[in-house]
Amino acid sequence: MPKVKLYSTRFCPYCAMAKRLLLQKGVAFDEIDVGAQPALREEMTVKAKGRRTVPQIWIGEMHVGGCSELYELERKGELDALLAA
């Protein structure tokens, strides 16, 4: 299973939704809180090619995007294959 990384903030409802889906699937993930750490948010923004919103999610080396994109992968039946790769 590839490593999953999720950049988030403490009170973000979309972050909570994304984490809930990953936990329901039994996926362990590294969470990086960028709320009070401008350097980490800048790191995330550079890696996400300018996207500053949270969550920003990576599965392995693939940038999935945010919560909506994660749920879209699930809706299409593609998320499990990415997590199993």
Z-matrix of the N, CA and C atoms (Angstrom, degrees):
N
C 1 1.458
C 2 1.527 1 108.42
N 3 1.319 2 117.30 1 130.49
C 4 1.460 3 119.67 2 179.07
C 5 1.529 4 111.33 3 -69.90
N 6 1.311 5 115.28 4 156.12
C 7 1.451 6 121.30 5 177.85
C 8 1.530 7 109.42 6 -71.03
N 9 1.331 8 116.44 7 136.88
C 10 1.461 9 121.91 8 178.97
C 11 1.525 10 107.91 9 -111.54
N 12 1.327 11 115.26 10 131.20
C 13 1.468 12 121.49 11 179.78
C 14 1.519 13 107.66 12 -123.99
N 15 1.331 14 115.74 13 133.69
C 16 1.452 15 121.73 14 -177.50
C 17 1.524 16 108.84 15 -131.23
N 18 1.329 17 116.80 16 116.71
C 19 1.457 18 121.96 17 173.68
C 20 1.520 19 107.11 18 -88.50
N 21 1.337 20 116.73 19 132.36
C 22 1.457 21 120.15 20 -174.19
C 23 1.523 22 111.20 21 -146.91
N 24 1.337 23 114.50 22 178.01
C 25 1.458 24 122.22 23 167.84
C 26 1.522 25 107.38 24 -129.09
N 27 1.294 26 114.62 25 163.04
C 28 1.472 27 120.95 26 -169.82
C 29 1.531 28 114.61 27 -62.09
N 30 1.301 29 118.70 28 -44.03
C 31 1.463 30 120.90 29 -172.92
C 32 1.530 31 113.54 30 -108.92
N 33 1.302 32 117.60 31 24.02
C 34 1.462 33 122.31 32 -178.13
C 35 1.528 34 110.80 33 -82.87
N 36 1.339 35 117.97 34 117.61
C 37 1.466 36 119.32 35 179.91
C 38 1.530 37 113.13 36 -66.65
N 39 1.325 38 117.33 37 -31.03
C 40 1.464 39 120.01 38 178.90
C 41 1.528 40 110.95 39 -71.34
N 42 1.320 41 115.70 40 -33.63
C 43 1.471 42 119.76 41 174.95
C 44 1.522 43 109.57 42 -63.89
N 45 1.331 44 116.30 43 -43.89
C 46 1.466 45 121.12 44 179.46
C 47 1.531 46 110.59 45 -61.47
N 48 1.323 47 117.23 46 -40.90
C 49 1.471 48 120.55 47 179.23
C 50 1.526 49 111.34 48 -65.11
N 51 1.324 50 116.47 49 -43.20
C 52 1.464 51 120.59 50 179.65
C 53 1.528 52 110.44 51 -64.11
N 54 1.327 53 116.76 52 -44.57
C 55 1.467 54 120.52 53 178.98
C 56 1.527 55 110.59 54 -62.62
N 57 1.333 56 116.82 55 -40.64
C 58 1.462 57 120.86 56 179.76
C 59 1.532 58 110.90 57 -60.34
N 60 1.330 59 117.63 58 -44.38
C 61 1.465 60 120.51 59 179.02
C 62 1.527 61 110.85 60 -62.57
N 63 1.320 62 116.59 61 -45.51
C 64 1.466 63 119.40 62 179.84
C 65 1.531 64 111.07 63 -63.13
N 66 1.323 65 116.58 64 -41.97
C 67 1.472 66 119.54 65 178.75
C 68 1.525 67 111.74 66 -65.45
N 69 1.331 68 117.78 67 -38.46
C 70 1.468 69 121.09 68 176.97
C 71 1.524 70 111.22 69 -60.82
N 72 1.312 71 116.15 70 -30.53
C 73 1.458 72 121.20 71 179.45
C 74 1.531 73 112.01 72 -87.34
N 75 1.331 74 116.84 73 -0.67
C 76 1.451 75 120.81 74 179.21
C 77 1.516 76 113.90 75 74.49
N 78 1.325 77 116.05 76 25.99
C 79 1.466 78 121.40 77 -176.51
C 80 1.520 79 110.18 78 -93.77
N 81 1.306 80 116.02 79 125.18
C 82 1.462 81 120.82 80 171.92
C 83 1.522 82 107.75 81 -80.46
N 84 1.329 83 116.52 82 142.93
C 85 1.463 84 119.58 83 -179.85
C 86 1.520 85 109.80 84 -145.74
N 87 1.314 86 114.52 85 153.18
C 88 1.456 87 121.67 86 173.25
C 89 1.517 88 107.02 87 -91.27
N 90 1.332 89 116.55 88 124.55
C 91 1.459 90 121.13 89 178.81
C 92 1.525 91 109.23 90 -107.09
N 93 1.306 92 115.76 91 131.18
C 94 1.459 93 121.99 92 179.39
C 95 1.521 94 107.71 93 -119.63
N 96 1.335 95 116.14 94 111.72
C 97 1.463 96 121.89 95 -179.66
C 98 1.523 97 109.05 96 -82.28
N 99 1.322 98 116.16 97 115.41
C 100 1.467 99 121.34 98 -178.24
C 101 1.527 100 112.24 99 -101.18
N 102 1.333 101 117.04 100 5.37
C 103 1.459 102 121.29 101 -173.93
C 104 1.515 103 115.00 102 -57.04
N 105 1.307 104 117.46 103 -46.14
C 106 1.461 105 120.96 104 -176.14
C 107 1.527 106 111.57 105 -114.58
N 108 1.320 107 116.75 106 19.03
C 109 1.454 108 120.35 107 -175.94
C 110 1.531 109 110.15 108 -130.74
N 111 1.324 110 116.58 109 88.43
C 112 1.466 111 120.41 110 -177.21
C 113 1.529 112 113.53 111 -56.06
N 114 1.315 113 118.07 112 -33.85
C 115 1.466 114 119.87 113 -179.41
C 116 1.525 115 110.72 114 -66.18
N 117 1.327 116 117.30 115 -38.84
C 118 1.468 117 120.29 116 178.21
C 119 1.528 118 111.28 117 -70.71
N 120 1.332 119 116.55 118 -36.86
C 121 1.473 120 118.78 119 176.99
C 122 1.523 121 109.59 120 -64.94
N 123 1.315 122 117.47 121 -39.87
C 124 1.467 123 120.96 122 178.41
C 125 1.529 124 110.29 123 -64.20
N 126 1.335 125 116.76 124 -41.51
C 127 1.476 126 121.11 125 176.18
C 128 1.524 127 110.11 126 -58.30
N 129 1.340 128 116.07 127 -46.12
C 130 1.457 129 121.25 128 178.79
C 131 1.522 130 110.65 129 -61.03
N 132 1.336 131 116.72 130 -45.82
C 133 1.462 132 121.99 131 -177.54
C 134 1.526 133 111.36 132 -61.05
N 135 1.308 134 116.59 133 -42.32
C 136 1.471 135 120.38 134 178.42
C 137 1.528 136 109.68 135 -64.77
N 138 1.336 137 117.08 136 -48.16
C 139 1.459 138 120.58 137 -179.30
C 140 1.526 139 111.79 138 -62.57
N 141 1.351 140 116.38 139 -33.51
C 142 1.470 141 121.56 140 -177.87
C 143 1.528 142 112.19 141 -91.60
N 144 1.329 143 116.00 142 16.15
C 145 1.470 144 122.34 143 176.62
C 146 1.533 145 112.75 144 54.13
N 147 1.355 146 114.78 145 47.09
C 148 1.453 147 120.62 146 174.09
C 149 1.514 148 115.96 147 99.34
N 150 1.297 149 118.00 148 -10.56
C 151 1.470 150 119.60 149 179.90
C 152 1.526 151 109.12 150 -75.47
N 153 1.336 152 115.87 151 126.20
C 154 1.466 153 121.08 152 -176.85
C 155 1.527 154 112.68 153 -107.99
N 156 1.317 155 117.23 154 -9.01
C 157 1.463 156 119.88 155 -177.25
C 158 1.528 157 109.97 156 -78.41
N 159 1.319 158 114.96 157 156.59
C 160 1.458 159 121.03 158 175.10
C 161 1.518 160 108.75 159 -116.69
N 162 1.314 161 116.60 160 151.66
C 163 1.451 162 126.41 161 0.85
C 164 1.531 163 111.67 162 -79.75
N 165 1.307 164 114.87 163 158.47
C 166 1.465 165 122.57 164 166.58
C 167 1.521 166 104.72 165 -121.32
N 168 1.328 167 116.05 166 129.19
C 169 1.459 168 121.73 167 -168.81
C 170 1.519 169 110.36 168 -125.38
N 171 1.323 170 115.34 169 135.98
C 172 1.463 171 123.03 170 173.72
C 173 1.510 172 108.73 171 -121.75
N 174 1.312 173 115.64 172 136.54
C 175 1.466 174 122.17 173 170.30
C 176 1.521 175 105.05 174 -115.13
N 177 1.322 176 115.13 175 110.03
C 178 1.452 177 119.27 176 -171.25
C 179 1.518 178 107.93 177 62.09
N 180 1.313 179 117.08 178 -129.85
C 181 1.466 180 122.01 179 179.43
C 182 1.526 181 112.34 180 -91.10
N 183 1.332 182 117.60 181 -3.81
C 184 1.464 183 121.73 182 -176.86
C 185 1.525 184 111.52 183 -87.42
N 186 1.330 185 116.38 184 123.73
C 187 1.463 186 121.13 185 174.49
C 188 1.517 187 107.76 186 -81.01
N 189 1.321 188 115.76 187 112.25
C 190 1.464 189 121.66 188 -179.26
C 191 1.520 190 110.41 189 -76.46
N 192 1.331 191 116.06 190 -38.74
C 193 1.457 192 121.18 191 -174.37
C 194 1.511 193 109.00 192 116.16
N 195 1.325 194 115.90 193 -138.57
C 196 1.457 195 120.87 194 -177.78
C 197 1.517 196 112.87 195 -105.91
N 198 1.316 197 114.46 196 -161.12
C 199 1.462 198 121.40 197 -177.42
C 200 1.529 199 111.80 198 -61.08
N 201 1.316 200 116.92 199 -44.93
C 202 1.469 201 120.40 200 -178.22
C 203 1.520 202 111.23 201 -60.24
N 204 1.329 203 116.45 202 -42.29
C 205 1.462 204 120.17 203 179.92
C 206 1.530 205 111.25 204 -67.79
N 207 1.337 206 116.80 205 -37.14
C 208 1.465 207 120.73 206 177.42
C 209 1.532 208 110.31 207 -62.36
N 210 1.324 209 117.08 208 -46.11
C 211 1.466 210 120.75 209 179.33
C 212 1.533 211 111.54 210 -68.50
N 213 1.317 212 117.46 211 -31.56
C 214 1.466 213 120.35 212 176.64
C 215 1.531 214 110.40 213 -65.69
N 216 1.331 215 116.70 214 -41.41
C 217 1.474 216 119.88 215 175.35
C 218 1.520 217 110.38 216 -60.15
N 219 1.314 218 116.82 217 -41.29
C 220 1.462 219 121.06 218 178.44
C 221 1.528 220 110.28 219 -64.18
N 222 1.328 221 116.59 220 -45.19
C 223 1.469 222 120.95 221 -179.00
C 224 1.527 223 111.52 222 -60.53
N 225 1.329 224 116.35 223 -37.86
C 226 1.468 225 121.54 224 -179.84
C 227 1.530 226 112.81 225 -79.35
N 228 1.341 227 116.92 226 -7.93
C 229 1.458 228 119.76 227 -178.21
C 230 1.519 229 113.44 228 79.44
N 231 1.326 230 117.51 229 19.00
C 232 1.470 231 121.92 230 -176.74
C 233 1.537 232 113.61 231 -100.38
N 234 1.312 233 117.23 232 -14.75
C 235 1.471 234 120.03 233 -174.41
C 236 1.519 235 112.33 234 -66.74
N 237 1.329 236 116.99 235 -44.03
C 238 1.463 237 119.67 236 -177.86
C 239 1.541 238 111.45 237 -60.63
N 240 1.309 239 117.39 238 -38.30
C 241 1.461 240 120.57 239 179.45
C 242 1.536 241 110.82 240 -65.79
N 243 1.327 242 116.98 241 -39.99
C 244 1.465 243 120.38 242 177.46
C 245 1.529 244 110.57 243 -64.14
N 246 1.321 245 115.72 244 -41.26
C 247 1.470 246 119.40 245 -178.50
C 248 1.523 247 112.20 246 -71.22
N 249 1.323 248 117.35 247 -25.22
C 250 1.463 249 121.59 248 -178.16
C 251 1.523 250 112.66 249 -88.76
N 252 1.319 251 117.13 250 -15.25
C 253 1.479 252 120.79 251 -174.54
C 254 1.527 253 112.19 252 -59.52
